[in-house]
Amino acid sequence: MPTIDLVTEIPGPRSREMIARKERVVADPLDLHVRAVIERGVGATVTDVDGNSLIDLSGGLGCHLVGYSHPKVVEAVRRQAERFSHTDFSVIPYEPYVELAERLVSLVGGDRKVALFNSGAEAVENAVKFAKAATGRPAVLCFEGAFHGRTLLTMTLTSRHDPYKAGFGPFAPEVYRVPFSYPYRSSNPERSGHLALDVLKRAFTTVVDPHSVACLIFEPVQGEGGFVVPAPEFLPGVTELCREHGIVTIADEVQSGTGRTGRFLASEHFGIEADVVVLAKALGGGYPLSAVVGRVDIMDAPRPSAIGGTYVGNPVACAAANAVLDVVEQEGLLERAEQVGKAIRSGWEAIARDVPEVGEIRGLGAMVGVELVRNRATKEPAADFLRRLMTETQRRGVVTVGCGIYHNVLRHLVPLVITDEQLGEAMEVLGEVAVAVRE
Ligand SMILES: Cc1ncc(COP(=O)(O)O)c(C=O)c1O
């Protein structure tokens, strides 16, 4: 029995009606990627208000690592909501927060402490505050292609102007940007890591005094920037340089963490241990939760009450996160990430034989991106092709999302509980559509 079951066109009449209501009262910048309104989600599937069943390869933009409505997460949330939904942890503390902190310390490893927040951006902001308090330095280093959020500081750290920054200046001061290793688009792919490291070293003479830099923030695998996996020597070189200069390293694992790449942290693939790790998205299983997990001396540096917030580490979200970690462990989702990633890669390798727009298939574990180009030799980005592909797959019942500094990378953020049959069905649609939307 196929999972995709379309009883109306997408969007169907009820979705269209609801979207018209939305357009009257919701601000336009909150535009829609999928024009089907969800009624419920289970595992990797979504049913819309017209009764259509779709397969969701975007997994709530990476939040549904354990799938929509996982019974263990639902039960944990229900039980916690019945007991109490909120206190403000700094007024009346509770166990789910402490339990989650204990588990994160043991999963990330080392002598660490934890602070919880609501969103990825909020955790990144706070990671920088911890680093500034610990070093007494003002500046922050970040990378080209980075995405760290939409608040003033995180928007400043984010690389792309359109759509994230244009018109929103002035930006936060003392933020400096250097190139990331992007082997596919490097003038010398074999040496991409060394070249980017050379620029970073030079930047400490020509761009910013390293003694004024509190921290350097990086995504071990860039998410929004195009699922870019840096050359193997790059991140070890970056962390070593930072250590030499007393600069705190912050690994933004909001998209790559909690097991997406087949390890709890993507950093593990590179043999690095950042001083501070930021987690969000998959950790909360769809509930607003993020975490900063850092070295004890860094986490203890700010004054009492300098870090916090009314809702941070909400008990219901903590209960969900503890259930997510149970599921990752009990259902062997780290191993499953490898299998899902292999299936996506081999599906795309087959598609690439008939579709020359497939420029590169890359990633770690289940964090797989496909960079689409007009021409494999010139690598000219094929943003139009991706747009047509996503529109048409959606019409055929598969939800896909893009990324990339040139808007030309298809990213897979598949719930790892997807069945082999569902993944096969989705890959078949992707293959048929990729051929059909060629010009
Ligand atoms: C790497 C990374 N950091 C930070 C963020 C911001 O997270 P949030 O949208 O929860 O604020 C995102 C969101 O996509 C992300 O991918």
The ligand as an ORCA input file, in Angstrom:
! r2SCAN-3c Opt
* xyz 0 1
  C      22.486     26.060     12.317
  C      21.332     26.860     12.822
  N      21.507     27.699     13.853
  C      20.510     28.427     14.353
  C      19.245     28.353     13.821
  C      18.140     29.192     14.391
  O      17.243     28.372     15.062
  P      15.755     28.907     15.408
  O      15.048     29.021     14.115
  O      15.207     27.849     16.308
  O      15.938     30.216     16.080
  C      18.993     27.486     12.754
  C      17.659     27.378     12.149
  O      17.468     26.891     11.078
  C      20.065     26.713     12.237
  O      19.883     25.869     11.208
*
